[in-house]
Amino acid sequence: MRIRKFLKTGCLPWLVLFLSSHAFAQSPGPQPLPMPPRIPAPKDTPYPGTIRLSVVATDVQRGIFTIRETVPVRGGEALTLLYPKWQPGNHSPSGRVDKVAGLVIRADNARVEWTRDPADVFAFHVGVPANVTSLDVEFQFASPVEANEGRVVMTPDMLNLQWVDVALYPAGYFARQIPIASSVRLPDGWQFATALETASTNGGVTNFTPVSFDTLMDSPIFAGRYFKRFDLDPGGAVPVHLNVVADRPDQLDATPEQIEAHRALVRQAYKLYGSHHYDHYDFLVALSDHMGGIGLEHHQSSEDRTVPNYFTDWSRIPDTRNLLPHEFTHSWNGKFRRPADLWTPNFNVPMRDSLLWVYEGQTQYWGFVLEARAGLITKQQALDAFAATAATYDHRVGREWRALEDTTNDPIAAMRRPQAWLSWERSEDYYSEGQLLWLDADTLIRERSGGRKSLDDFARAFFGVNDGSYVTSTYTFEDIVKVLNGVEPYDWTKFLQDRLQGHGPGAPLDGIARGGYKLTYTDTPTDYFKASETRRRVNDLTYSLGFVVGNDGRISDVLWDGLGYKSGLTVGTQIVAVDGTAYDPDRLKDAVKGAKGSTAAIELLLRTGDRYRVVRMDYHDGLRYPRLERDGSTSARLDDILSPRG
């Protein structure tokens, strides 16, 4: 009767609300389970005892590192062991805990069970038995044996031992407060290089001088069957060496002129920064087609894998020589001076990447500048490299929706996973668009000061402090603005924010223009651009047909909203034929040339998976390649930037 009355009086909505509320009150639904106990936060207090870490790195056929670790403990207390998750220089939670295998923990030869934290799989909880003073930890690091598993770090002829892959450490302490003594056994007859100091060698085992845990993690090893060492600062107060391993012994044959260019890199860096932040420095260089690629900075060394013909094909591959200047610069920018939100007390506290446009962007800038000043490349090659970068980012249409500043989140958001639409999605653009930003700043300082000041002055004031120290000094956005204003007063906050948060159109090319050049396109690639195409085995038609295609016909990049995009091309599409004839890189370029001034479309036979189709590209503007053209109405500031310092 009451329900009928409600219906008659128009109170149905109230009835529904009443019944719904009653139902929810009777059935509250699932409730969240409590989270596991919080992992102890790091404290800046000394760890009681020295960890001992032993690594056997002789199983080069299977790529397996065998680890034994002794960890001092207090009996009867709970212990959490951490595997490094956030690795400096990677800017992301990239630790390969999935490659840890065979983990067994013992106390006085009795097995002690461990439990992985279900919320943080990089943490292992251990109940330490009473009256125990240390735990013995054993495991293997089953490194990738193929590229699809991850970066290959061990081959039959060389290896890259990264301590972050082979060590567990106790939670609750700053990494700098945990002492550790390490040792390694390498294959017989192999030589190695590292920033660590050797304490002794006995029975094929090398023991290193004890250091803090964070120093050990920052001191990797390159070792190999074929090894050569070059002194890059003969007679210098602070030793600098180029340590090279290679797939074959003949690849180690560097000419005196090539080594002199690397020595000039050290001299030019000292002239730029007016300081050093190491007591010795070791370039760890692998010339290999088999070990995985890397360019990773450290305080007193860098890990650099490059092409095997780095020395032997020197004149044909100028685009390979930026790696070492970039990583060397990081000793100042990134390792010594580091963004405050990127510094963490241990390797499991999350990093924040908001200032990577300085950390990586300015490093990218100085890397190219120092490369030219040292004579590793010519001034013209450097100009051609800047042209290639300017063109790339002038066509980065993703700027419409995603500002440069947001790309600093990419290492965490994307983890360098492949992207089908790079020009629209954007990636780690803080590197090379950051390079253009700092060229803009450099030329503006030079213009406003009448050539009396430059970004060199900023580098010396910002990175050159505390000469000889390699204790990290952090900085903020405000610190950058303050030092820029000390060099040349200006509204640098607005300058930077406009470029970090802007949406174009186009790239920030004011530095190119103010430097005395303009970006143009011609039908002939620069020698630098052509060398890059040849080395990568691609045909780069980005600025004409809107895609990059390999010599095998497979498309590797498509420009968003370009002609290829509008024709339905995607990454992975295979070009089978051009105008009815089997694909060949030169045939495709000839077709583009032939279509210029005609009305005939370029016809491509494509295969995607098991499907074939024909597309006709109505394009008649010929080949287009970027280059810088001198603008005589403006001072050639870029020429001066690239000139060596006396």
C-alpha positions in Angstrom: 0.0 0.0 0.0 2.8 2.4 0.8 4.6 1.7 -2.5 1.3 2.4 -4.4 0.9 5.6 -2.5 4.5 6.7 -3.4 3.8 5.9 -7.0 0.6 7.9 -7.1 2.2 10.9 -5.4 5.1 11.1 -7.8 7.7 10.0 -5.3 9.3 7.3 -7.4 12.8 8.9 -7.5 12.9 9.1 -3.7 11.8 5.4 -3.6 14.7 4.4 -5.9 17.1 6.4 -3.8 15.8 4.8 -0.6 16.0 1.3 -1.9 19.5 1.9 -3.4 20.8 3.3 -0.2 19.4 0.4 1.8 20.9 -2.1 -0.6 24.4 -0.5 -0.4 24.1 -0.3 3.4 23.5 -4.1 3.5 26.3 -4.9 0.9 29.3 -2.6 1.4 31.4 -4.6 -1.2 35.2 -5.4 -1.0 37.5 -3.4 1.2 41.2 -2.8 0.5 43.6 -5.1 2.3 46.3 -3.4 4.4 49.6 -2.8 2.6 52.7 -4.6 3.6 54.9 -3.1 6.4 56.7 0.0 5.1 60.3 -0.6 4.0 62.7 1.3 6.3 63.4 4.8 4.9 67.1 5.6 4.3 68.9 7.5 7.1 72.2 9.3 6.9 73.9 7.1 9.5 76.8 4.7 9.2 76.0 1.0 8.4 77.5 -1.2 11.1 80.0 -3.2 9.2 81.5 -3.7 5.7 79.7 -5.8 3.0 81.9 -8.1 1.0 80.9 -8.8 -2.6 82.5 -11.3 -4.9 81.6 -11.7 -8.6 82.7 -14.4 -10.9 82.4 -13.2 -14.5 84.0 -16.1 -16.4 80.9 -17.8 -17.9 81.1 -15.8 -21.1 79.4 -18.4 -23.2 76.2 -18.3 -21.2 76.4 -14.7 -20.0 76.0 -15.7 -16.3 77.5 -13.7 -13.4 77.8 -15.6 -10.1 77.6 -13.5 -7.0 78.5 -14.2 -3.3 77.9 -11.5 -0.8 78.5 -11.3 3.0 76.3 -8.8 4.8 76.9 -7.9 8.4 73.7 -8.0 10.5 72.4 -7.8 14.0 71.0 -11.1 15.2 67.3 -11.3 15.9 66.4 -8.2 13.9 64.4 -8.0 10.7 66.4 -7.1 7.6 65.3 -5.9 4.2 67.7 -6.3 1.3 67.2 -4.1 -1.7 68.1 -4.7 -5.4 68.9 -1.3 -7.1 65.8 -0.1 -8.9 66.5 3.5 -9.9 69.8 3.5 -11.7 71.6 6.9 -12.1 71.9 8.0 -15.7 69.0 5.9 -16.8 66.5 8.3 -15.1 64.0 5.5 -14.6 63.2 2.4 -12.6 65.2 0.2 -14.9 66.9 -2.3 -12.5 66.8 -5.8 -14.0 65.5 -7.6 -10.9 63.9 -10.1 -13.3 67.4 -11.4 -14.1 68.2 -12.3 -10.5 68.1 -16.1 -10.2 69.1 -18.7 -7.7 68.8 -16.4 -4.6 69.8 -18.3 -1.5 70.6 -16.8 1.9 72.4 -18.6 4.7 73.5 -17.9 8.3 76.2 -20.1 9.7 75.6 -22.5 6.8 71.9 -22.8 7.7 69.4 -21.7 5.1 67.4 -18.6 5.9 64.2 -18.1 4.0 63.5 -14.7 2.3 60.2 -13.2 1.2 59.8 -10.8 -1.6 57.8 -7.7 -0.9 54.5 -8.0 -2.8 54.2 -4.2 -3.3 57.9 -3.5 -4.1 59.4 -6.5 -5.9 62.9 -5.1 -5.6 62.8 -5.7 -1.8 63.5 -9.0 0.0 62.6 -9.4 3.7 64.7 -11.6 5.8 64.2 -12.7 9.4 67.8 -12.7 10.9 68.3 -15.6 13.4 69.4 -14.7 16.9 73.1 -14.7 17.6 74.0 -14.3 13.9 76.5 -11.6 12.9 76.4 -12.0 9.1 74.4 -13.4 6.3 75.8 -15.1 3.2 73.9 -14.3 0.0 74.3 -16.2 -3.2 72.6 -15.6 -6.6 73.2 -15.4 -10.3 72.6 -12.5 -12.7 71.4 -14.2 -15.8 72.3 -11.4 -18.2 70.5 -11.2 -21.6 72.0 -13.4 -24.3 69.9 -11.9 -27.1 68.9 -8.3 -27.7 65.2 -9.0 -27.4 65.9 -9.9 -23.7 67.6 -6.7 -23.0 71.1 -5.2 -23.3 73.8 -7.9 -23.9 76.6 -7.2 -21.4 78.8 -10.3 -21.9 80.2 -11.8 -25.1 82.9 -14.4 -25.7 85.4 -11.5 -26.2 84.3 -8.7 -23.8 82.0 -7.9 -20.8 80.5 -4.9 -19.0 80.2 -5.5 -15.3 77.7 -3.0 -13.8 77.7 -3.5 -10.0 74.1 -2.3 -9.9 73.2 -5.6 -11.5 75.0 -7.8 -9.1 74.5 -6.5 -5.6 71.9 -6.4 -2.8 72.1 -3.8 0.0 70.4 -3.2 3.3 67.4 -0.8 3.4 67.4 2.0 6.0 70.7 3.7 5.1 72.0 6.3 2.7 74.0 4.4 0.1 77.1 6.6 0.8 77.0 5.3 4.4 77.3 1.6 3.5 81.0 0.4 3.1 81.6 -2.4 0.7 84.7 -4.4 -0.4 84.4 -5.9 -3.8 86.3 -8.4 -6.0 86.0 -9.9 -9.4 87.3 -13.0 -11.3 87.6 -12.4 -15.0 88.5 -14.9 -17.8 92.1 -15.8 -17.9 94.2 -13.4 -20.0 91.6 -10.7 -20.1 92.4 -7.1 -19.2 90.1 -4.6 -17.6 89.5 -0.9 -16.7 87.5 0.7 -14.0 87.5 3.8 -11.8 88.1 1.6 -8.8 91.5 1.3 -7.2 93.0 -2.2 -7.2 94.1 -3.4 -3.7 95.5 -6.7 -4.7 95.4 -9.5 -7.3 95.7 -13.1 -6.2 94.9 -16.3 -8.0 93.1 -14.6 -10.8 90.9 -12.6 -8.5 91.2 -8.8 -8.3 90.3 -7.2 -5.0 89.4 -3.5 -5.0 89.9 -0.9 -2.3 86.8 -0.7 -0.1 84.5 2.2 -1.0 80.9 3.3 -0.2 78.1 1.4 -1.9 77.2 4.4 -4.0 80.8 4.8 -5.3 80.9 1.1 -6.2 77.6 1.4 -8.1 79.2 4.4 -9.9 82.3 2.4 -11.0 81.6 -0.2 -13.6 84.1 -2.4 -15.4 84.9 -3.0 -19.0 87.0 -6.1 -19.7 88.0 -7.9 -22.8 90.2 -10.3 -24.6 91.5 -7.5 -26.9 92.3 -4.4 -24.9 94.3 -1.2 -25.4 94.9 1.8 -23.1 95.8 5.4 -24.2 97.0 8.2 -22.0 94.9 11.3 -22.8 96.7 13.7 -20.5 100.4 12.8 -20.5 102.1 14.5 -17.6 98.9 15.9 -16.3 98.3 16.1 -12.6 95.0 14.1 -12.9 95.3 11.0 -15.0 92.8 10.6 -17.9 92.8 7.4 -20.0 91.0 6.0 -23.0 90.5 2.2 -22.3 89.3 0.3 -25.3 88.0 -3.3 -25.8 87.1 -4.6 -29.2 85.7 -7.6 -31.0 89.0 -8.0 -32.9 92.5 -6.9 -32.2 92.9 -4.9 -35.5 90.0 -2.6 -34.4 92.3 -1.2 -31.7 94.6 0.4 -34.2 94.2 4.1 -33.6 96.3 6.6 -35.4 98.3 9.3 -33.5 96.0 12.0 -35.0 92.9 10.2 -33.7 94.4 10.0 -30.2 95.5 13.6 -30.3 91.8 14.6 -31.0 90.8 12.8 -27.9 93.5 14.5 -25.9 92.3 17.8 -27.3 88.8 16.9 -25.9 90.3 16.8 -22.4 92.1 20.1 -22.9 89.1 21.9 -24.3 86.9 20.6 -21.5 89.3 22.0 -18.9 89.3 25.3 -20.8 85.5 25.4 -20.8 84.9 24.4 -17.1 88.1 25.5 -15.5 87.9 22.5 -13.2 87.7 18.8 -12.9 85.6 16.6 -10.5 87.6 13.4 -10.3 91.0 12.3 -9.1 91.3 10.3 -12.3 89.1 9.6 -15.2 88.6 6.5 -17.4 86.7 6.3 -20.7 85.5 2.7 -20.9 85.0 2.2 -24.6 83.8 -1.0 -26.4 84.1 -1.3 -30.2 81.6 -4.0 -30.9 78.7 -5.3 -32.9 77.9 -7.8 -30.3 77.8 -6.1 -26.9 74.7 -4.0 -26.4 74.8 -0.2 -26.9 75.4 2.1 -24.0 76.4 5.7 -23.2 76.3 6.1 -19.4 77.9 8.7 -17.3 79.8 8.3 -14.0 81.8 10.6 -11.8 85.2 9.2 -12.7 84.4 7.1 -15.8 81.9 6.5 -18.6 80.5 3.5 -20.3 80.6 4.0 -24.1 79.9 1.3 -26.7 80.3 2.4 -30.2 80.8 1.0 -33.7 83.6 -1.6 -34.2 85.2 0.5 -37.0 85.4 3.7 -34.8 89.1 4.1 -35.6 89.5 2.1 -38.8 86.7 3.9 -40.8 87.3 7.3 -39.1 86.7 9.6 -42.1 83.4 7.8 -43.1 81.6 7.9 -39.7 81.8 11.4 -38.2 78.3 11.0 -36.6 79.7 8.4 -34.2 82.1 10.7 -32.3 79.7 12.7 -30.1 79.3 9.9 -27.5 82.5 10.4 -25.7 82.3 14.3 -25.5 78.7 13.9 -24.2 79.5 11.4 -21.5 82.7 13.3 -20.4 80.7 16.5 -20.0 78.4 14.6 -17.6 81.3 14.4 -15.1 80.5 18.1 -14.6 76.9 18.3 -15.6 74.9 15.4 -14.1 77.3 13.8 -11.7 79.0 16.7 -9.9 76.1 19.2 -10.4 72.9 17.3 -10.3 69.2 18.4 -10.3 68.0 18.4 -6.7 64.9 16.2 -7.5 67.1 13.7 -9.3 69.5 13.1 -6.4 68.3 10.3 -4.1 69.8 8.8 -0.9 69.8 5.3 -2.2 68.9 3.4 -5.4 65.3 2.6 -4.5 64.0 6.1 -3.7 62.2 7.4 -6.8 63.9 9.9 -9.0 62.2 12.9 -10.5 63.4 14.1 -13.9 62.1 17.7 -14.2 65.4 19.3 -15.0 66.7 16.8 -17.6 66.6 19.7 -20.1 69.7 20.9 -18.2 71.2 17.6 -17.2 70.9 16.1 -20.7 70.0 19.1 -22.8 73.0 21.3 -21.9 75.2 18.2 -22.0 74.1 17.5 -25.5 74.9 21.1 -26.4 78.4 21.1 -24.9 79.0 17.6 -26.3 78.7 18.9 -29.9 80.6 22.1 -29.1 83.5 20.3 -27.5 83.5 17.7 -30.2 84.1 20.5 -32.7 86.6 22.4 -30.6 88.7 19.3 -30.1 88.8 18.5 -33.8 86.9 15.2 -33.4 84.7 16.6 -36.2 85.3 19.7 -38.4 83.4 22.9 -38.1 81.4 22.1 -41.2 80.4 18.7 -39.8 79.3 20.4 -36.6 77.2 22.8 -38.6 75.7 19.9 -40.6 74.9 18.1 -37.3 73.1 21.2 -36.0 71.2 21.4 -39.3 70.0 17.8 -38.9 68.9 18.5 -35.3 67.1 21.7 -36.2 65.2 20.0 -39.0 64.2 17.1 -36.9 62.6 19.3 -34.2 61.2 21.8 -36.6 59.1 18.8 -37.8 58.3 17.6 -34.3 54.5 18.2 -34.7 53.8 16.6 -31.3 54.8 20.0 -29.8 51.2 21.0 -30.5 50.0 19.0 -27.6 53.1 18.1 -25.6 55.5 20.7 -24.3 59.2 20.1 -24.1 59.1 20.2 -20.3 56.8 17.2 -20.2 59.2 15.0 -22.2 61.4 14.9 -19.1 58.8 12.4 -17.8 59.4 10.1 -20.7 62.2 7.9 -19.2 59.6 6.8 -16.5 56.5 6.9 -18.6 57.9 5.1 -21.7 61.0 3.3 -20.5 62.4 3.7 -24.1 59.9 1.3 -25.5 59.5 1.6 -29.3 57.2 4.2 -30.6 55.3 4.1 -34.0 54.7 7.8 -34.2 57.7 9.5 -32.7 57.1 12.9 -34.2 53.6 13.0 -32.6 54.0 11.1 -29.4 57.4 12.7 -28.7 60.1 11.0 -26.7 63.2 12.2 -24.8 63.2 15.4 -26.7 64.9 17.2 -23.8 68.2 16.0 -25.2 68.3 17.6 -28.7 65.6 20.2 -28.4 67.4 21.1 -25.2 70.5 21.5 -27.3 68.7 24.1 -29.4 67.4 25.8 -26.3 70.9 26.3 -25.0 72.2 27.4 -28.4 69.5 30.0 -28.2 70.7 31.1 -24.7 74.3 31.2 -25.8 73.8 33.4 -28.8 71.4 35.7 -26.9 74.1 36.2 -24.2 76.7 36.9 -26.9 74.3 39.4 -28.7 73.3 41.3 -25.6 76.8 41.5 -24.2 78.4 42.6 -27.5 80.4 39.4 -27.5 82.0 39.9 -24.1 80.1 37.1 -22.4 78.8 33.7 -23.5 77.4 30.4 -22.2 81.1 29.5 -21.6 80.9 31.9 -18.6 77.8 30.1 -17.3 79.6 26.7 -17.6 82.6 27.9 -15.6 80.5 29.6 -12.9 77.9 26.8 -12.6 79.9 23.6 -13.1 83.4 24.9 -12.4 83.0 25.4 -8.6 84.8 23.3 -6.0 87.6 22.2 -8.3 88.7 18.6 -7.6 85.6 17.7 -5.6 83.3 14.9 -6.8 80.8 15.2 -4.0 77.5 15.9 -5.7 76.2 19.5 -5.6 72.5 19.8 -6.3 70.7 22.6 -8.1 67.2 23.9 -8.8 65.6 26.0 -11.6 66.1 29.1 -9.5 69.8 28.3 -9.2 70.1 28.2 -13.0 68.3 31.5 -13.4 70.5 33.1 -10.8 73.8 32.1 -12.5 72.5 33.1 -15.9 71.6 36.5 -14.5 75.1 36.8 -13.1 76.5 36.3 -16.6 74.0 38.5 -18.4 71.0 40.2 -16.7 67.8 39.3 -18.5 64.4 37.8 -17.8 65.7 34.2 -17.9 62.7 32.8 -16.1 60.4 33.9 -18.9 63.0 32.9 -21.5 63.2 29.3 -20.2 59.5 28.9 -19.4 58.5 30.1 -22.9 60.7 27.4 -24.5 59.9 24.7 -22.0 56.1 25.2 -22.0 55.5 26.5 -25.5 53.7 24.8 -28.4 55.5 26.3 -31.4 54.8 26.3 -34.2 58.2 24.9 -35.1 61.4 24.4 -33.1 63.2 27.1 -31.2 65.5 28.2 -34.1 66.4 31.6 -32.8 69.8 30.4 -31.8 70.5 29.3 -35.4 69.4 32.7 -36.7 71.3 34.6 -34.1 74.3 32.4 -34.7 74.4 33.7 -38.3 72.7 30.9 -40.2 69.4 29.8 -41.5 67.9 26.4 -41.9 67.4 25.5 -45.6 66.7 22.4 -47.7 68.5 21.3 -50.8 68.2 18.2 -53.1 71.7 17.0 -52.0 72.4 15.7 -48.4 75.4 17.1 -46.5 78.3 14.7 -46.2 77.5 14.4 -42.5 73.8 13.5 -43.2 74.9 11.0 -45.9 77.4 9.3 -43.6 74.7 8.9 -41.0 72.4 7.3 -43.6 75.1 5.0 -44.8 76.0 3.9 -41.3 72.4 3.3 -40.3 71.7 1.6 -43.6 68.6 3.8 -44.3 67.2 6.2 -46.9 66.0 9.2 -44.9 63.2 10.8 -46.9 61.6 12.5 -43.9 61.5 16.0 -45.6 60.1 14.8 -48.9 58.0 11.6 -48.8 57.7 11.8 -45.0 59.4 8.5 -43.9 62.6 6.7 -43.3 63.2 3.4 -45.1 65.9 0.8 -44.6 68.1 -0.5 -47.4 66.0 -3.7 -47.1 62.8 -1.7 -47.8 61.4 -1.8 -44.3 60.0 1.6 -43.1 61.4 2.5 -39.7 59.8 6.0 -39.1 56.8 7.9 -40.5 56.4 11.6 -40.1 53.0 12.3 -38.5 50.7 14.1 -41.0 53.3 13.9 -43.7 52.8 12.4 -47.1 53.7 8.9 -46.0 51.3 9.1 -43.1 48.5 10.4 -45.4 49.2 7.4 -47.7 48.7 4.9 -44.8 52.3 4.0 -44.3 53.4 2.8 -40.8 56.5 1.5 -39.1 57.1 -2.0 -40.3 55.5 -1.5 -43.7 57.7 -3.1 -46.4 58.2 -1.4 -49.8 58.3 -4.2 -52.3 58.5 -2.3 -55.6 58.8 1.3 -56.9 57.0 2.1 -60.1 56.6 -1.6 -60.9 60.3 -2.5 -60.3 61.8 -4.2 -57.2 62.7 -1.8 -54.4 66.2 -0.5 -54.3 67.2 2.6 -52.3 68.6 4.4 -55.3 65.6 3.5 -57.4 63.3 5.2 -54.8 65.4 8.3 -54.8 65.5 8.3 -58.6 61.7 8.1 -58.6 61.5 11.2 -56.3 63.9 13.1 -58.6 62.0 12.0 -61.7 58.6 13.1 -60.3 59.9 16.7 -59.9 58.3 18.9 -62.5 56.1 16.1 -63.8 52.5 15.1 -63.1 53.0 11.4 -62.7 52.6 10.0 -59.2 55.2 7.7 -57.5 53.7 4.2 -57.3 54.8 2.0 -54.4 53.8 -1.7 -53.9 53.6 -2.3 -50.1 53.4 -5.3 -47.9 52.2 -5.2 -44.3 52.1 -8.7 -42.8 50.5 -10.9 -45.5 48.6 -8.1 -47.2 49.7 -6.2 -50.3 48.5 -2.9 -51.6 49.5 -0.1 -54.0 49.8 3.5 -53.1 50.3 6.4 -55.4 52.2 9.4 -53.9 51.4 12.7 -55.7 54.7 14.4 -54.8 56.7 16.7 -57.1 59.1 18.8 -55.0 62.1 16.5 -55.3 64.5 15.4 -52.6 64.9 17.6 -49.6 67.8 17.5 -47.1 68.6 20.0 -44.3 71.6 22.2 -44.2 72.6 25.6 -42.6 73.1 28.5 -45.0 75.2 31.5 -43.9 73.2 34.7 -43.3 75.7 37.5 -43.9 73.4 40.1 -42.2 74.2 38.5 -38.8 77.5 37.9 -37.0 78.8 34.3 -37.4 78.4 33.6 -33.7 78.0 29.9 -34.2 81.4 29.8 -35.9 83.0 31.3 -32.8 81.1 28.9 -30.5 82.6 26.0 -32.4 86.1 27.3 -32.6 88.8 25.8 -30.2 89.8 27.8 -27.2 93.5 28.8 -27.1 
